[in-house]
Amino acid sequence: MRIYQAGPLFSEADRKWHQNLKAMLAAAGHEPVWPGDLVSQEDVARWGKDAVRQIMETDRAALDSCDLVLALLDGAQVDDGTAWEIGYAFARNIPIIGIRTDFRQAGETAGSRVNAMIEASCVKIVRSAAAATGTLEYVKTQHANLAAYKLTS
């Protein structure tokens, strides 16, 4: 399965977390796609004033090529780029598994884990990368069944 890793990638801790997730996915026989590998600083310099659009288009094309999205949802609120990727994947009917290792509660209701729009877009939200990788096939199947149900209802 080709899996897009959404989540912040700006700090050393973020990048290390994603590298570990990428290794877990590859070891399980999946093909991880991480935006941190898609665009280099050389690309940004070469693209110049068009870099912002090129970055977005590169990530969008990568999302379109994937079967599923794993999205890191940690923090007081979900990273803005991650929120865009979740919204885009949801609109394209690509299943999303959220990973929230952050124990703080967030969102609009007493039981919310994150913003309602993000939470409702995810097929499942789990507490660890290991839990996410353990449910990949199940979530993909459940999502496919739900999509088929929506088409026949």
HUKABEL-V353046 format. One record per pair of residues at least 12 apart in sequence whose ideal C-beta (glycine too) atoms are under 8 Angstrom apart, sorted by the first residue. I is the first residue (numbers start at 0). J is the second residue. D is the distance in whole Angstrom. If there is no record, write none. Layout:
BEGIN
I|J|D / I|J|D
END
This chain:
BEGIN
0|29|5 / 0|30|7 / 0|66|5 / 0|67|6 / 0|135|6 / 0|136|8 / 0|139|7 / 1|29|7 / 1|30|5 / 1|32|6 / 1|64|6 / 1|65|5 / 1|66|5 / 1|67|8 / 2|24|6 / 2|29|5 / 2|30|7 / 2|31|5 / 2|32|7 / 2|65|6 / 2|66|7 / 2|67|5 / 2|68|7 / 2|69|6 / 2|135|7 / 3|32|5 / 3|33|8 / 3|61|6 / 3|62|5 / 3|65|4 / 3|67|7 / 3|68|5 / 3|69|7 / 3|84|7 / 3|88|7 / 3|93|8 / 4|17|6 / 4|20|6 / 4|21|6 / 4|24|8 / 4|31|6 / 4|32|7 / 4|33|4 / 4|34|7 / 4|68|8 / 4|69|5 / 4|71|8 / 5|34|8 / 5|68|6 / 5|69|7 / 5|70|4 / 5|71|7 / 5|80|8 / 5|81|5 / 5|84|4 / 5|85|7 / 5|88|8 / 6|70|6 / 6|71|3 / 6|72|8 / 6|73|8 / 6|78|6 / 6|81|5 / 6|98|8 / 7|71|7 / 7|74|7 / 7|78|4 / 7|80|7 / 7|81|7 / 8|33|8 / 8|34|6 / 8|35|4 / 13|71|8 / 14|35|6 / 16|71|7 / 16|128|8 / 17|33|5 / 17|35|6 / 17|71|8 / 19|128|7 / 20|69|7 / 20|128|5 / 21|33|6 / 23|128|6 / 23|129|7 / 23|132|5 / 24|69|8 / 24|132|6 / 27|132|6 / 27|135|8 / 29|135|7 / 32|61|5 / 32|64|7 / 32|65|6 / 34|57|8 / 34|58|5 / 34|61|7 / 37|57|5 / 37|58|7 / 37|61|6 / 38|53|8 / 38|54|5 / 38|57|6 / 58|80|8 / 58|84|7 / 59|87|7 / 62|84|6 / 62|87|6 / 62|88|6 / 62|91|7 / 62|93|7 / 63|91|7 / 65|93|6 / 66|93|7 / 66|94|8 / 66|139|7 / 67|93|7 / 67|94|5 / 67|95|8 / 67|96|7 / 67|135|7 / 67|138|7 / 67|139|6 / 67|142|8 / 68|84|7 / 68|85|7 / 68|88|5 / 68|93|6 / 68|94|7 / 68|95|5 / 68|96|7 / 69|95|8 / 69|96|5 / 69|98|6 / 69|128|8 / 69|131|6 / 70|84|7 / 70|85|6 / 70|95|6 / 70|96|7 / 70|97|5 / 70|98|7 / 70|121|7 / 71|98|5 / 71|100|8 / 72|97|5 / 72|98|6 / 72|99|4 / 72|101|7 / 72|112|7 / 72|113|5 / 72|117|7 / 72|124|7 / 73|98|8 / 73|99|6 / 73|100|6 / 73|101|4 / 74|101|6 / 75|103|7 / 75|105|7 / 76|105|7 / 76|113|8 / 76|114|7 / 77|113|6 / 77|114|6 / 77|117|5 / 82|114|8 / 82|116|8 / 82|117|6 / 85|97|8 / 85|117|6 / 85|120|5 / 85|121|7 / 86|116|8 / 86|120|7 / 88|120|8 / 89|120|4 / 92|146|6 / 94|122|5 / 94|138|6 / 94|139|6 / 94|141|8 / 94|142|4 / 95|120|6 / 95|121|5 / 95|122|6 / 96|121|6 / 96|122|6 / 96|123|5 / 96|124|7 / 96|125|7 / 96|131|5 / 96|134|7 / 96|135|7 / 96|138|5 / 97|112|8 / 97|113|7 / 97|117|7 / 97|118|7 / 97|121|4 / 97|123|7 / 97|124|4 / 97|125|7 / 98|124|7 / 98|125|6 / 98|126|8 / 98|127|7 / 98|128|6 / 98|130|8 / 98|131|5 / 99|112|5 / 99|113|6 / 99|124|6 / 99|125|8 / 99|126|7 / 100|126|6 / 100|127|6 / 100|128|8 / 106|118|6 / 112|124|6 / 122|138|5 / 122|141|6 / 122|142|5 / 122|145|8 / 123|138|5
END
